[in-house]
Amino acid sequence: MFLVCGEALFDMFAHGGGEGGDGALNFAAHRGGSPYNVAVGLARLGSPSGFFTGISTDFFGDMLFAALAREGVCADYIVRKPNPTTLSFVLLDAAGTPRYTFFGTGAADRALLPADLPTLPATVTALHFGSFALAVAPVADTLLQFGRAMAGQRLISYDPNIRLTVVPEIELWRARAAAWLAIADIVKVSQEDLQSLYPGADETAIARAWAAQGPGLVVVTRGGAGAVAYHGGTELAVAAPAVKVVDTVGAGDSFQAALLHGLAQHGVVSRATLDALSPAALRETLHLAAAAGALTCTRAGADLPRAAQVRALMDKTGQD
C-alpha cells in the first residue's frame, strides 16, 4: 500500500464577479490538497492507498473524511484535530491556469506533531510526501522526521509542489528540497517548480544534478509538452496527449498518482526494483502518467480519472 502524507483542504473556486470585478462573486467548494488528490487518484487507478494527515473535526473536515471512505482510501492514519480546515481560494485565468490564495494558519493539516506519527505495518511499501505541508511548521518538521525514519526501509516519493502564496521565502523551499532529495527515491517536479526554485536556471542541468544526489528516478513534468525522466543515467522523454483543456487543477497530482501506480504495476516495491526498472517499463509508466494528467485537464477541478478512462485515452491517442 502507498501511504500519502501531506495536506487536505477545500479549494474554493471563484465564479462571477462581473465585468470589471464589481458584481457578485460566487464560490464552488471542491475537496483538494495535492496529497489528498494523490491518495484518491491512486485508489481510483486501483492501487491500495492510505492517507496520513490532520483533518479537522469541523464540517469541512467531516466531508473530507467521508469522501476518503467513499473513494476506498485507508483512513487508519488520519488524525482528527479540533483546528479548522485549510481553505484555498482559486481563480482561473482564460487558459484555465489557477491562481491560489490560502487561508490555513493554525489549520488541522498543519498541526501534525511527532506524537501523531504512526507505526507502519509491512503492507505499507511506499510513502509519498508532498506540497506545502513540507514547508509549514509544525507539520513540515514532523513529516521530515517521518521520512528520514522510513528512508531505506520503504520507497520514498517526493513532490515539492511549491506554493509561494503559502510560504513566500524561496530559501526555505530550497532548504526543504535539499533535505528531501537526500532521502527520496522518486522525485516528481514540474517545470514551474524548478523555475520557482532557481529562476532562469537550466532545468535539464538541475534535474541531472538532482538525480545525481541520490534519487533513483527524477521526473520533470512540462505541461502540454509531456515529461522527461532521469533514471540510472538514462534520459527518457514522452509527449502528452493533445486534449481540450478546461483547467489544469489537479493535473500534476493525477500524473503523480499514475506514476506511482504504473511503477507498482511493473513491480517497483523497493529501491532495488526501482533501480532495475527497464527503459520500456519506464516509458510505459510515463505514458500512463501523461495520459492521466491530460485527462484531468479536460475536467473542472481536481477530478482524477480511473484506470479504464486513462486506458481509453491512451488507446485513442495511440500511446502504449
Secondary structure, 3 states (H helix, E strand, C coil): CEEEECCCEEEEEEEECCHHHCCCEEEEEEEECHHHHHHHHHHHHCCCEEEEEEEECCHHHHHHHHHHHHHCCECCCEEEECCCCEEEEEEECCCCCEEEEEECCCCHHHCCCHHHCCCCCCCCCEEEEEHHHHCCCCHHHHHHHHHHHHECCEEEEEECCCCCCCCCCHHHHHHHHHHHHCCCCEEEEEHHHHHHHCCCCCHHHHHHHHHHCCCCEEEEECHHHCEEEEECCEEEEECCCCCCCCCCCCHHHHHHHHHHHHHHHCCCCCHHHHHCCCHHHHHHHHHHHHHHHHHHHCCCCCCCCCHHHHHHHHHHHCCC
